[in-house]
Amino acid sequence: MAQRIVRERTLAEEHEGHANHLCELVSKRKMDQVADLAAGARYICHICGRAAAREENLCEPVEI
């Protein structure tokens, strides 16, 4: 089986809506809000790997 290689991706700068992204909320220790947004996750962030129910709560969402 061929090995899948994925290039590492990083966020270059803040962007619109970043204050409501899980990575930013975790950095501010707003864990109750993070738990609410992660419940029933349907998307995963391609950068940090966090999961959320709505794509607008992630920097680079990918549907699971």
C-alpha positions, 0 to 999 in steps of 0.5 A: 500500500502506498504511503500517504504524504501530507505536507505540514501546514501552518497558519501564517497570520490571523484571519477573519473570524479567528476569535471564534476558532477553537485554536484561539478559544483554547489559547484563552482557556475557554474550555466550556465554549470549546466543549460546546462547539466540538460536540457532534463534530463534523469537521476537523482542522487541517492545521491543528487537528481540532474538531468542531460541529461547524466549519466556521469554528476552524481555521482550515476545516475539512469535512470528516 
